[in-house]
Amino acid sequence: MNALYYTVAINLSNNVNLWVKANDSLEKYIFRKILQQKIPIANFFKGSHKFSLAMRMMYWGKSFVSLQSSNEYKHFMAPSALDKEVFVGIFNSSIYFWFWELLSDCWHITSKELNKFLINIEKIELNIKYKLSHLINKLMDDLNEKKKYVGTKQTDYEYYHKLSKPIIDEIDCVLARHYGLTEEELDFIVNYDIKYRMGLVGNTDEED
C-alpha cells in the first residue's frame, strides 16, 4: 500500500505555507520554480478574449480556445488572442495537471488551484508565446479530429486528450523553458502518473 506524504512549500509571493501532496525532492524543486513566478495566473483573467476551461478534472486538463457549451466548463478572459492560446496551453499541460494534483481534491479545479498556480504572462518571451500558439492550434485540430459524439445532457462530445499526448508533451517542453526546468524535471513532468493517465492501469477507454 502506497503512503500519502505531505510537505510544506513556501509561497514566495506572500510567505504563506502551503501543504502539498509531495515527498520527492524533485517535485519540491519544480514546485519552487513555479512559485518564483510570484503572480497568480488568475490575475491575468481580464480582457475580451474568452476561452473555456473544464472545472472538473481527473486525468487531463481540458481547455479550449472555442467556447464550450457544457456546464462543466467556465469561460475566462485573456488580455489578447495570443495570451488566450497561452492560457489554453497551460491548462492542457501536464505541468498544470501535476500542480493541480498536489493541491486539489483530485476532482475539481477551484479558485485555490487558479490562485496558487503562478506564472507571469507578461514576462513570457514572445517566441515562447508563438510556439505555444502554434502547438495549441495543432492540439485543437487533433482533439477535434479524434472527438466522439455522445449527445448527453452534460456534453455533445467527448475529447480524448491521451490520444494527443505527443502534442501535449511538446507544450510542456516549451513551458519548461519558461520555468527553467532541467531535463530531469521535464522528464518527470511528461511521465507523471503516466500509466493511469494513459489508461494502462485502473482506467477505462472513457477519459476524465
Backbone as ProteinMPNN parsed JSONL, in Angstrom:
{"seq_chain_A": "MNALYYTVAINLSNNVNLWVKANDSLEKYIFRKILQQKIPIANFFKGSHKFSLAMRMMYWGKSFVSLQSSNEYKHFMAPSALDKEVFVGIFNSSIYFWFWELLSDCWHITSKELNKFLINIEKIELNIKYKLSHLINKLMDDLNEKKKYVGTKQTDYEYYHKLSKPIIDEIDCVLARHYGLTEEELDFIVNYDIKYRMGLVGNTDEED", "coords_chain_A": {"N_chain_A": [[0.846, -1.198, 0.0], [0.602, 2.196, -0.939], [1.969, 5.054, 0.625], [0.694, 8.265, 1.564], [2.204, 11.309, 1.325], [2.798, 14.471, 2.826], [4.146, 17.716, 2.413], [5.676, 20.859, 3.245], [5.613, 23.747, 1.307], [7.003, 26.889, 0.635], [5.226, 29.703, -0.219], [6.494, 31.985, -2.241], [5.534, 34.458, -2.926], [3.915, 35.597, -0.967], [4.686, 34.544, 1.423], [3.131, 32.508, 2.497], [2.437, 29.399, 3.988], [2.106, 26.365, 2.282], [0.463, 23.277, 2.174], [1.354, 20.488, 0.415], [0.824, 17.573, -1.631], [3.365, 15.859, -1.749], [6.469, 14.13, -1.8], [8.82, 13.613, -2.984], [12.0, 14.955, -3.637], [12.572, 16.117, -6.067], [10.099, 16.983, -6.985], [9.642, 19.04, -5.182], [11.582, 20.909, -5.959], [10.647, 21.582, -8.533], [8.175, 22.659, -7.858], [8.939, 24.918, -6.397], [10.139, 26.414, -8.415], [7.949, 27.152, -9.899], [6.661, 28.752, -8.011], [8.4, 30.891, -7.908], [7.599, 32.581, -9.897], [5.722, 34.29, -8.891], [3.29, 35.693, -9.497], [-0.15, 35.068, -9.552], [-1.841, 33.054, -11.961], [-4.5, 33.662, -12.309], [-4.642, 36.393, -11.994], [-4.394, 37.491, -14.463], [-6.706, 37.087, -15.804], [-8.392, 38.819, -17.591], [-9.787, 41.13, -19.926], [-10.913, 40.807, -23.337], [-10.952, 38.435, -24.675], [-12.223, 35.367, -24.826], [-11.945, 32.092, -23.34], [-12.391, 28.549, -22.767], [-12.563, 26.475, -19.866], [-12.564, 23.351, -18.373], [-13.982, 22.611, -15.296], [-13.922, 20.35, -13.874], [-11.701, 17.773, -13.267], [-9.788, 14.859, -13.814], [-7.814, 13.06, -14.952], [-6.831, 14.596, -17.026], [-6.312, 17.969, -17.957], [-8.659, 20.146, -19.434], [-9.02, 22.448, -21.801], [-10.123, 24.988, -24.027], [-9.853, 26.974, -27.001], [-12.12, 27.748, -28.292], [-15.478, 28.427, -27.261], [-17.031, 26.277, -24.991], [-20.115, 24.586, -24.62], [-20.971, 22.921, -22.599], [-21.998, 22.467, -19.186], [-19.95, 21.856, -17.518], [-17.879, 23.456, -18.018], [-16.25, 26.615, -17.539], [-16.06, 30.032, -18.558], [-13.323, 32.099, -19.232], [-11.442, 35.179, -19.314], [-8.924, 36.65, -21.439], [-6.078, 38.807, -21.97], [-5.3, 39.167, -24.649], [-5.535, 37.722, -27.99], [-3.358, 36.063, -28.416], [-2.438, 35.618, -25.792], [-4.646, 34.235, -24.854], [-4.341, 31.769, -26.133], [-1.991, 30.965, -24.923], [-2.885, 30.603, -22.255], [-4.681, 28.474, -22.684], [-2.872, 26.549, -23.51], [-1.372, 26.193, -21.141], [-3.329, 25.159, -19.355], [-3.951, 22.745, -20.525], [-1.646, 21.396, -20.194], [0.762, 18.996, -18.881], [2.228, 19.898, -16.763], [0.556, 21.661, -15.428], [-1.449, 19.862, -14.69], [-0.016, 18.176, -12.939], [0.667, 20.042, -10.899], [-1.9, 20.745, -10.06], [-2.775, 18.29, -8.974], [-1.195, 18.173, -6.688], [-2.312, 20.024, -4.95], [-5.102, 19.882, -4.976], [-8.502, 18.508, -4.603], [-8.394, 16.417, -6.216], [-10.388, 16.188, -8.07], [-11.903, 18.512, -8.708], [-11.327, 21.729, -10.264], [-10.653, 24.529, -8.501], [-10.915, 27.883, -7.114], [-8.643, 27.952, -5.568], [-6.661, 26.371, -6.883], [-6.332, 27.922, -9.086], [-5.525, 30.395, -8.124], [-3.16, 29.774, -6.827], [-1.427, 28.781, -8.709], [1.331, 29.954, -10.274], [2.396, 32.231, -12.711], [3.985, 34.576, -14.685], [2.534, 36.127, -17.089], [3.19, 38.345, -18.575], [5.924, 38.294, -18.637], [6.688, 36.194, -20.195], [8.621, 35.14, -22.872], [8.296, 36.381, -26.204], [8.748, 34.65, -28.365], [8.333, 32.18, -27.168], [5.624, 32.353, -26.542], [4.578, 32.392, -29.168], [5.331, 29.856, -30.053], [3.824, 28.271, -28.321], [1.296, 29.061, -29.196], [1.262, 28.011, -31.812], [1.382, 25.261, -31.185], [-0.962, 24.925, -29.72], [-2.965, 25.407, -31.602], [-2.445, 23.219, -33.196], [-3.019, 21.179, -31.349], [-5.781, 21.641, -30.835], [-6.874, 21.045, -33.352], [-6.196, 18.335, -33.508], [-7.561, 17.222, -31.312], [-10.214, 17.75, -32.076], [-10.396, 16.217, -34.348], [-10.325, 13.672, -33.291], [-12.411, 13.476, -31.522], [-15.467, 12.25, -29.988], [-18.862, 11.842, -30.667], [-21.384, 12.051, -28.243], [-23.72, 13.105, -27.216], [-25.043, 13.662, -24.716], [-26.814, 14.966, -21.788], [-24.962, 16.414, -20.433], [-22.864, 16.985, -22.215], [-21.982, 17.379, -25.698], [-19.842, 16.216, -27.026], [-17.115, 13.931, -26.413], [-13.753, 14.36, -25.557], [-10.492, 13.142, -26.225], [-7.807, 13.428, -24.662], [-5.567, 11.917, -24.065], [-4.915, 10.671, -26.409], [-3.724, 12.647, -27.738], [-1.345, 13.125, -26.527], [1.431, 13.297, -27.412], [1.525, 15.883, -28.553], [0.809, 17.436, -26.358], [3.008, 16.907, -24.772], [4.931, 18.336, -26.198], [4.035, 20.911, -25.685], [4.572, 21.042, -22.941], [7.35, 20.93, -23.045], [7.956, 23.443, -24.107], [6.888, 25.143, -22.113], [8.559, 24.36, -20.052], [10.928, 25.601, -20.694], [10.339, 28.267, -20.094], [9.948, 28.12, -17.325], [12.397, 27.258, -16.526], [13.067, 24.552, -16.144], [14.962, 21.604, -15.546], [16.316, 18.927, -17.626], [15.823, 16.522, -16.344], [13.743, 17.254, -14.603], [11.76, 17.978, -16.449], [11.382, 15.515, -17.726], [10.28, 14.094, -15.616], [7.826, 15.448, -15.353], [6.481, 15.023, -17.869], [6.132, 12.326, -17.777], [4.653, 11.877, -15.552], [2.519, 10.052, -13.501], [1.827, 8.391, -15.591], [0.913, 5.813, -16.356], [-1.674, 5.617, -15.35], [-2.896, 7.859, -16.466], [-2.784, 7.32, -19.174], [-4.431, 5.18, -19.334], [-3.479, 2.625, -18.869], [-3.463, 1.306, -16.503], [-5.963, 0.528, -14.24], [-7.951, 2.133, -15.456], [-10.467, 3.143, -17.821], [-11.584, 3.165, -21.294], [-12.93, 5.502, -21.425], [-12.365, 8.916, -20.971], [-11.378, 11.102, -18.358]], "CA_chain_A": [[0.0, 0.0, 0.0], [1.396, 3.408, -1.04], [1.698, 6.079, 1.634], [0.489, 9.621, 1.066], [3.077, 12.211, 2.055], [2.589, 15.909, 2.686], [5.292, 18.519, 2.771], [5.38, 22.287, 3.208], [6.341, 24.573, 0.354], [6.781, 28.292, 0.975], [4.781, 30.551, -1.314], [7.44, 33.092, -2.206], [4.894, 35.746, -3.197], [3.335, 36.199, 0.234], [5.195, 33.795, 2.572], [2.116, 31.616, 3.031], [2.809, 27.995, 3.944], [1.166, 25.52, 1.583], [0.633, 21.838, 2.287], [1.206, 19.848, -0.884], [0.971, 16.118, -1.595], [4.62, 15.533, -2.425], [7.546, 13.673, -0.931], [10.013, 13.552, -3.803], [12.72, 16.235, -3.632], [12.463, 16.683, -7.403], [8.836, 17.711, -7.026], [9.801, 20.276, -4.408], [12.326, 21.852, -6.787], [9.751, 22.061, -9.59], [7.16, 23.5, -7.206], [9.547, 26.203, -6.051], [10.355, 27.174, -9.649], [6.652, 27.749, -10.214], [6.397, 29.819, -7.042], [9.272, 32.038, -8.194], [6.931, 33.476, -10.849], [5.178, 35.284, -7.953], [1.988, 36.268, -9.837], [-1.136, 34.035, -9.881], [-2.352, 33.095, -13.332], [-5.833, 34.267, -12.272], [-4.523, 37.857, -12.068], [-4.401, 37.907, -15.866], [-8.002, 36.77, -16.4], [-9.069, 40.078, -17.894], [-9.715, 41.444, -21.344], [-12.12, 40.497, -24.114], [-10.737, 37.202, -25.437], [-12.726, 34.297, -23.976], [-11.6, 30.693, -23.559], [-13.134, 27.633, -21.897], [-11.803, 25.582, -19.003], [-13.378, 22.394, -17.634], [-13.721, 22.766, -13.87], [-13.775, 19.012, -13.315], [-10.532, 17.156, -13.868], [-9.312, 13.659, -13.146], [-6.517, 12.684, -15.525], [-6.395, 15.554, -18.037], [-6.907, 19.284, -18.013], [-9.344, 20.354, -20.71], [-9.248, 23.865, -22.067], [-10.32, 25.177, -25.463], [-9.898, 28.361, -27.468], [-13.52, 27.995, -28.613], [-16.314, 28.329, -26.071], [-17.741, 25.013, -24.857], [-21.453, 24.817, -24.07], [-21.219, 22.046, -21.455], [-21.976, 23.169, -17.898], [-18.715, 21.529, -16.812], [-16.896, 24.466, -18.391], [-16.41, 28.036, -17.272], [-15.388, 30.876, -19.534], [-12.434, 33.094, -18.645], [-10.961, 36.205, -20.239], [-7.488, 36.835, -21.627], [-5.807, 40.161, -22.458], [-5.119, 39.187, -26.097], [-5.759, 36.429, -28.631], [-2.163, 35.26, -28.185], [-2.445, 35.194, -24.394], [-5.677, 33.212, -24.73], [-3.748, 30.491, -26.539], [-1.045, 30.613, -23.869], [-3.689, 30.06, -21.156], [-5.189, 27.163, -23.086], [-1.721, 25.655, -23.466], [-1.044, 25.908, -19.738], [-4.34, 24.325, -18.706], [-3.887, 21.413, -21.118], [-0.305, 20.839, -19.991], [0.99, 18.064, -17.774], [2.773, 20.631, -15.614], [-0.578, 22.141, -14.632], [-2.087, 18.692, -14.098], [0.804, 17.773, -11.783], [0.484, 21.056, -9.856], [-3.281, 20.607, -9.573], [-2.845, 17.102, -8.131], [-0.544, 18.428, -5.404], [-3.095, 20.918, -4.084], [-6.548, 19.805, -5.146], [-9.221, 17.337, -4.111], [-8.231, 15.439, -7.307], [-11.655, 16.078, -8.79], [-12.352, 19.803, -9.223], [-10.474, 22.912, -10.285], [-11.293, 25.581, -7.714], [-10.156, 29.141, -7.082], [-7.335, 27.699, -4.944], [-5.702, 25.898, -7.893], [-6.11, 29.015, -10.033], [-4.802, 31.474, -7.451], [-1.851, 29.328, -6.361], [-0.538, 28.497, -9.835], [1.966, 31.236, -10.573], [3.108, 32.45, -13.962], [3.897, 35.977, -15.102], [2.262, 36.111, -18.523], [3.867, 39.479, -19.208], [7.362, 38.023, -18.708], [6.96, 35.092, -21.118], [9.234, 35.623, -24.114], [7.354, 36.361, -27.319], [8.946, 33.448, -29.177], [7.701, 31.076, -26.445], [4.187, 32.501, -26.757], [4.26, 31.987, -30.536], [5.452, 28.394, -30.128], [2.635, 27.748, -27.659], [0.171, 29.324, -30.087], [1.319, 27.002, -32.878], [1.067, 23.944, -30.632], [-2.366, 24.896, -29.312], [-3.757, 25.204, -32.818], [-2.212, 21.824, -33.56], [-3.75, 20.357, -30.39], [-7.212, 21.799, -31.058], [-7.202, 20.277, -34.56], [-6.061, 16.917, -33.207], [-8.673, 16.85, -30.434], [-11.459, 17.773, -32.844], [-10.358, 15.095, -35.283], [-10.476, 12.411, -32.562], [-13.516, 13.541, -30.575], [-16.556, 11.291, -30.196], [-20.176, 12.392, -30.347], [-22.106, 11.267, -27.236], [-25.048, 13.699, -27.152], [-25.669, 13.558, -23.405], [-27.249, 16.238, -21.22], [-23.783, 17.139, -19.959], [-21.988, 17.441, -23.297], [-22.209, 16.776, -27.015], [-18.685, 15.448, -27.462], [-16.029, 13.561, -25.516], [-12.422, 14.592, -26.122], [-9.554, 12.143, -25.713], [-6.513, 14.09, -24.589], [-4.472, 10.949, -24.026], [-4.541, 10.374, -27.794], [-2.961, 13.809, -28.22], [-0.264, 13.35, -25.572], [2.679, 13.807, -28.02], [1.436, 17.342, -28.713], [0.845, 17.994, -25.003], [4.416, 16.836, -24.354], [5.614, 19.476, -26.83], [3.631, 22.101, -24.915], [5.337, 21.022, -21.688], [8.748, 21.261, -23.367], [8.028, 24.896, -24.258], [6.687, 25.727, -20.786], [9.75, 24.053, -19.25], [11.92, 26.65, -20.978], [9.967, 29.469, -19.34], [10.143, 27.878, -15.894], [13.781, 26.883, -16.257], [13.15, 23.182, -15.677], [16.049, 20.783, -16.071], [15.848, 17.783, -18.407], [15.289, 15.548, -15.394], [12.456, 17.749, -14.119], [10.82, 17.874, -17.559], [11.095, 14.094, -17.904], [9.35, 13.738, -14.539], [6.513, 16.028, -15.643], [5.793, 14.396, -19.007], [5.847, 10.924, -17.446], [3.974, 11.844, -14.261], [1.281, 9.27, -13.401], [1.531, 8.102, -16.992], [0.16, 4.573, -16.533], [-3.085, 5.884, -15.087], [-3.392, 8.864, -17.4], [-2.911, 6.714, -20.496], [-5.38, 4.085, -19.272], [-2.799, 1.337, -18.848], [-3.742, 0.686, -15.204], [-7.106, 1.008, -13.466], [-8.713, 3.163, -16.156], [-11.216, 2.633, -18.957], [-11.39, 3.956, -22.502], [-13.529, 6.821, -21.203], [-11.362, 9.814, -20.396], [-11.833, 12.145, -17.441]], "C_chain_A": [[0.883, 1.25, 0.0], [0.983, 4.413, 0.028], [1.503, 7.423, 0.961], [1.289, 10.566, 1.943], [2.673, 13.657, 1.799], [3.882, 16.624, 3.081], [4.899, 19.984, 2.679], [6.234, 22.951, 2.144], [6.022, 26.025, 0.669], [6.382, 29.058, -0.276], [5.607, 31.829, -1.276], [6.785, 34.454, -2.425], [4.336, 36.395, -1.942], [3.689, 35.441, 1.512], [4.138, 32.937, 3.265], [2.591, 30.181, 2.91], [1.711, 27.187, 3.258], [1.486, 24.059, 1.863], [0.379, 21.227, 0.921], [1.47, 18.36, -0.753], [2.218, 15.716, -2.379], [5.65, 15.087, -1.406], [8.872, 13.663, -1.666], [10.692, 14.92, -3.847], [12.658, 16.91, -4.987], [11.183, 17.5, -7.538], [8.931, 19.038, -6.282], [10.55, 21.334, -5.21], [11.44, 22.434, -7.887], [8.726, 23.027, -9.0], [7.727, 24.881, -6.893], [9.826, 27.052, -7.289], [9.053, 27.821, -10.111], [6.377, 28.923, -9.285], [7.254, 31.057, -7.284], [8.656, 33.008, -9.193], [6.161, 34.581, -10.132], [3.789, 35.84, -8.272], [1.018, 35.144, -10.2], [-1.643, 34.178, -11.309], [-3.704, 33.799, -13.38], [-5.785, 35.795, -12.345], [-4.617, 38.376, -13.495], [-5.706, 37.548, -16.568], [-8.796, 38.061, -16.608], [-8.865, 40.378, -19.367], [-10.988, 41.007, -22.037], [-12.021, 39.187, -24.89], [-11.077, 35.996, -24.558], [-12.161, 32.929, -24.366], [-12.335, 29.849, -22.536], [-12.19, 26.735, -21.111], [-12.763, 24.667, -18.267], [-12.995, 22.457, -16.163], [-13.739, 21.431, -13.128], [-12.609, 18.342, -14.021], [-10.16, 15.916, -13.074], [-7.925, 13.289, -13.654], [-5.966, 13.734, -16.489], [-7.081, 16.897, -17.826], [-7.51, 19.475, -19.387], [-9.696, 21.82, -20.861], [-9.277, 24.061, -23.572], [-10.348, 26.662, -25.814], [-11.323, 28.737, -27.882], [-14.357, 27.758, -27.36], [-17.112, 27.04, -26.087], [-19.066, 25.252, -24.144], [-21.752, 23.96, -22.846], [-21.134, 22.827, -20.152], [-20.78, 22.782, -17.042], [-17.639, 22.595, -17.042], [-17.276, 25.851, -17.867], [-15.624, 28.81, -18.315], [-14.571, 31.939, -18.797], [-11.933, 34.035, -19.733], [-9.441, 36.212, -20.306], [-7.253, 38.215, -22.228], [-5.697, 40.26, -23.987], [-5.4, 37.802, -26.66], [-4.567, 35.503, -28.405], [-2.114, 34.754, -26.753], [-3.521, 34.138, -24.139], [-5.114, 31.845, -25.082], [-2.693, 30.019, -25.534], [-1.774, 29.997, -22.685], [-4.168, 28.645, -21.473], [-4.061, 26.129, -23.083], [-1.377, 25.24, -22.043], [-2.037, 24.92, -19.137], [-4.462, 22.928, -19.321], [-2.577, 20.698, -20.806], [-0.256, 19.845, -18.838], [1.554, 18.784, -16.561], [1.63, 21.199, -14.775], [-1.304, 20.975, -13.972], [-1.339, 18.236, -12.85], [0.6, 18.74, -10.62], [-0.89, 20.922, -9.22], [-3.403, 19.407, -8.639], [-2.217, 17.343, -6.753], [-1.438, 19.179, -4.428], [-4.578, 20.588, -3.998], [-7.176, 18.625, -4.411], [-9.188, 16.211, -5.138], [-9.546, 15.178, -8.04], [-12.068, 17.397, -9.437], [-11.192, 20.801, -9.32], [-11.239, 24.007, -9.554], [-10.444, 26.848, -7.772], [-8.777, 28.935, -6.463], [-6.305, 27.301, -5.984], [-5.452, 26.94, -8.979], [-5.279, 30.127, -9.393], [-3.396, 31.075, -7.007], [-0.898, 28.974, -7.493], [0.025, 29.816, -10.346], [2.671, 31.214, -11.919], [2.896, 33.905, -14.364], [3.764, 36.014, -16.622], [3.03, 37.212, -19.243], [5.364, 39.25, -19.381], [7.701, 36.849, -19.629], [7.508, 35.662, -22.42], [8.263, 35.438, -25.274], [7.513, 35.105, -28.169], [8.345, 32.215, -28.505], [6.185, 31.146, -26.62], [3.786, 32.037, -28.158], [4.361, 30.474, -30.716], [4.256, 27.726, -29.461], [1.402, 27.927, -28.541], [0.109, 28.28, -31.2], [0.885, 25.629, -32.365], [-0.393, 23.835, -30.21], [-3.269, 24.725, -30.528], [-3.638, 23.769, -33.317], [-3.008, 20.884, -32.655], [-5.25, 20.439, -30.615], [-7.662, 21.0, -32.286], [-7.193, 18.785, -34.273], [-7.211, 16.432, -32.324], [-9.995, 16.795, -31.196], [-11.538, 16.604, -33.816], [-10.69, 13.771, -34.576], [-11.652, 12.402, -31.578], [-14.618, 12.567, -30.965], [-17.876, 11.932, -29.79], [-20.897, 11.471, -29.361], [-23.52, 11.806, -27.012], [-25.763, 13.526, -25.833], [-26.142, 14.934, -22.939], [-26.059, 17.09, -20.803], [-22.964, 17.732, -21.104], [-22.353, 16.754, -24.607], [-21.073, 15.834, -27.417], [-17.784, 15.076, -26.279], [-14.712, 13.769, -26.254], [-11.425, 13.676, -25.436], [-8.137, 12.716, -25.737], [-5.347, 13.107, -24.584], [-4.015, 10.563, -25.434], [-3.719, 11.507, -28.401], [-1.752, 14.093, -27.339], [1.052, 13.807, -26.221], [2.682, 15.317, -28.208], [1.492, 18.017, -27.352], [2.265, 17.954, -24.452], [5.225, 17.988, -24.952], [5.285, 20.77, -26.095], [4.42, 22.181, -23.62], [6.803, 21.349, -21.921], [8.929, 22.771, -23.492], [7.853, 25.583, -22.907], [7.892, 25.497, -19.886], [10.845, 25.086, -19.476], [11.611, 27.907, -20.173], [10.251, 29.297, -17.853], [11.577, 27.507, -15.537], [13.927, 25.477, -15.701], [14.35, 22.471, -16.301], [15.453, 19.641, -16.9], [15.231, 16.723, -17.506], [13.914, 15.96, -14.895], [11.391, 17.652, -15.209], [10.418, 16.416, -17.791], [10.112, 13.609, -16.836], [7.942, 14.22, -14.864], [5.801, 15.272, -16.758], [5.449, 12.933, -18.733], [5.08, 10.773, -16.134], [2.661, 11.059, -14.35], [0.854, 8.694, -14.747], [0.701, 6.837, -17.184], [-1.333, 4.786, -16.331], [-3.659, 6.857, -16.113], [-3.614, 8.285, -18.796], [-3.831, 5.495, -20.498], [-4.756, 2.712, -19.253], [-3.075, 0.571, -17.561], [-4.992, 1.335, -14.616], [-7.915, 2.099, -14.116], [-9.444, 2.514, -17.325], [-10.915, 3.493, -20.172], [-11.993, 5.351, -22.359], [-12.534, 7.699, -20.479], [-12.027, 10.817, -19.487], [-10.757, 13.197, -17.307]], "O_chain_A": [[1.795, 1.371, 0.818], [-0.204, 4.598, 0.298], [2.083, 7.689, -0.092], [1.084, 10.624, 3.156], [2.259, 14.016, 0.696], [4.608, 16.181, 3.97], [3.871, 20.306, 2.083], [7.446, 22.739, 2.09], [4.868, 26.352, 0.945], [7.106, 29.063, -1.271], [5.437, 32.659, -0.382], [7.394, 35.487, -2.149], [4.287, 37.622, -1.856], [3.077, 35.658, 2.558], [4.231, 32.669, 4.463], [3.092, 29.777, 1.861], [0.535, 27.304, 3.602], [2.644, 23.649, 1.796], [-0.686, 21.423, 0.335], [2.232, 17.925, 0.111], [2.13, 15.286, -3.529], [5.699, 15.6, -0.289], [9.932, 13.7, -1.041], [10.03, 15.933, -4.071], [12.688, 18.138, -5.068], [11.185, 18.577, -8.133], [8.36, 20.04, -6.713], [10.206, 22.515, -5.157], [11.476, 23.637, -8.145], [8.447, 24.079, -9.574], [7.06, 25.894, -7.105], [9.756, 28.28, -7.223], [9.067, 28.924, -10.656], [5.911, 29.973, -9.729], [6.866, 32.16, -6.899], [9.13, 34.136, -9.33], [5.966, 35.668, -10.677], [3.158, 36.414, -7.385], [1.329, 34.337, -11.076], [-1.848, 35.289, -11.8], [-4.028, 34.457, -14.369], [-6.775, 36.426, -12.715], [-4.886, 39.557, -13.717], [-5.811, 37.684, -17.787], [-9.749, 38.345, -15.882], [-7.891, 39.934, -19.976], [-12.028, 40.854, -21.396], [-12.911, 38.864, -25.677], [-10.316, 35.643, -23.658], [-11.93, 32.642, -25.541], [-12.847, 30.374, -21.547], [-11.159, 26.295, -21.618], [-13.683, 25.144, -17.602], [-11.816, 22.367, -15.822], [-13.591, 21.388, -11.906], [-12.543, 18.348, -15.25], [-10.203, 15.906, -11.843], [-6.973, 13.214, -12.877], [-4.762, 13.763, -16.745], [-8.279, 16.957, -17.551], [-6.951, 19.028, -20.389], [-10.546, 22.357, -20.151], [-8.554, 23.391, -24.31], [-10.804, 27.493, -25.03], [-11.694, 29.91, -27.829], [-13.974, 26.969, -26.496], [-17.791, 26.734, -27.067], [-19.137, 26.022, -23.186], [-22.704, 24.248, -22.121], [-20.313, 23.734, -20.015], [-20.607, 23.322, -15.949], [-16.622, 22.628, -16.348], [-18.451, 26.202, -17.768], [-14.652, 28.311, -18.882], [-15.057, 32.587, -17.87], [-11.996, 33.72, -20.921], [-8.761, 35.829, -19.354], [-8.122, 38.744, -22.92], [-5.97, 41.316, -24.558], [-5.493, 36.826, -25.915], [-4.74, 34.298, -28.224], [-1.786, 33.591, -26.516], [-3.336, 33.248, -23.309], [-5.39, 30.865, -24.39], [-2.525, 28.818, -25.321], [-1.336, 28.975, -22.158], [-4.073, 27.74, -20.644], [-4.267, 24.976, -22.703], [-1.12, 24.066, -21.777], [-1.638, 23.954, -18.486], [-5.02, 22.027, -18.696], [-2.421, 19.519, -21.124], [-1.106, 19.85, -17.948], [1.372, 18.32, -15.435], [1.717, 21.22, -13.547], [-1.729, 21.081, -12.822], [-1.955, 17.943, -11.825], [0.384, 18.312, -9.486], [-1.029, 20.976, -7.998], [-4.072, 19.5, -7.61], [-2.669, 16.771, -5.761], [-1.335, 18.992, -3.215], [-5.241, 20.978, -3.037], [-6.509, 17.864, -3.711], [-9.852, 15.187, -4.975], [-9.779, 14.087, -8.559], [-12.528, 17.412, -10.579], [-10.22, 20.727, -8.568], [-12.347, 24.367, -9.95], [-9.388, 26.873, -8.403], [-7.839, 29.661, -6.792], [-5.192, 27.827, -5.983], [-4.466, 26.85, -9.71], [-4.429, 30.729, -10.05], [-2.535, 31.936, -6.83], [0.309, 28.874, -7.275], [-0.72, 30.687, -10.796], [3.438, 30.301, -12.225], [1.769, 34.4, -14.379], [4.757, 35.94, -17.346], [3.466, 37.034, -20.38], [6.008, 39.93, -20.18], [8.876, 36.54, -19.824], [6.915, 36.57, -23.002], [7.508, 34.467, -25.32], [6.522, 34.552, -28.644], [7.896, 31.298, -29.193], [5.534, 30.121, -26.823], [2.767, 31.365, -28.319], [3.568, 29.878, -31.445], [3.732, 26.734, -29.968], [0.558, 27.033, -28.618], [-0.954, 27.734, -31.495], [0.119, 24.924, -33.022], [-0.995, 22.768, -30.33], [-4.24, 23.97, -30.476], [-4.607, 23.183, -33.799], [-3.601, 19.913, -33.126], [-5.93, 19.413, -30.591], [-8.71, 20.355, -32.259], [-8.068, 18.052, -34.733], [-7.769, 15.36, -32.558], [-10.801, 15.891, -30.981], [-12.616, 16.068, -34.073], [-11.262, 12.864, -35.181], [-11.859, 11.412, -30.876], [-14.699, 12.119, -32.108], [-17.994, 12.497, -28.702], [-21.014, 10.268, -29.597], [-24.422, 11.047, -26.656], [-26.967, 13.269, -25.814], [-25.904, 15.94, -23.606], [-26.124, 18.319, -20.814], [-22.434, 18.837, -20.989], [-22.958, 15.682, -24.614], [-21.294, 14.804, -28.054], [-17.701, 15.8, -25.286], [-14.573, 13.403, -27.421], [-11.495, 13.455, -24.227], [-7.379, 12.52, -26.687], [-4.256, 13.435, -25.05], [-2.863, 10.175, -25.63], [-3.096, 11.342, -29.451], [-1.19, 15.187, -27.396], [1.743, 14.64, -25.634], [3.717, 15.963, -28.044], [2.144, 19.049, -27.196], [2.681, 18.869, -23.742], [6.098, 18.548, -24.29], [6.153, 21.622, -25.905], [4.886, 23.254, -23.237], [7.435, 21.983, -21.075], [9.934, 23.318, -23.038], [8.595, 26.513, -22.59], [8.214, 26.341, -19.05], [11.601, 25.409, -18.56], [12.517, 28.54, -19.631], [10.737, 30.219, -17.197], [11.926, 27.451, -14.358], [14.807, 25.224, -14.879], [14.698, 22.72, -17.455], [14.243, 19.415, -16.883], [14.233, 16.098, -17.866], [13.018, 15.125, -14.775], [10.249, 17.285, -14.931], [9.246, 16.123, -18.024], [9.221, 12.81, -17.121], [6.973, 13.485, -14.672], [4.633, 14.914, -16.608], [4.571, 12.369, -19.385], [4.882, 9.655, -15.659], [1.801, 11.366, -15.175], [-0.337, 8.529, -15.009], [-0.135, 6.787, -18.086], [-2.155, 4.212, -17.044], [-4.789, 6.685, -16.57], [-4.521, 8.707, -19.513], [-3.999, 4.846, -21.531], [-5.417, 1.727, -19.581], [-2.943, -0.652, -17.517], [-5.065, 2.559, -14.508], [-8.513, 2.92, -13.419], [-9.058, 1.431, -17.766], [-10.109, 4.421, -20.11], [-11.615, 6.273, -23.082], [-11.929, 7.283, -19.491], [-13.106, 11.327, -19.791], [-10.935, 14.172, -16.577]]}, "name": "protein", "num_of_chains": 1, "seq": "MNALYYTVAINLSNNVNLWVKANDSLEKYIFRKILQQKIPIANFFKGSHKFSLAMRMMYWGKSFVSLQSSNEYKHFMAPSALDKEVFVGIFNSSIYFWFWELLSDCWHITSKELNKFLINIEKIELNIKYKLSHLINKLMDDLNEKKKYVGTKQTDYEYYHKLSKPIIDEIDCVLARHYGLTEEELDFIVNYDIKYRMGLVGNTDEED"}
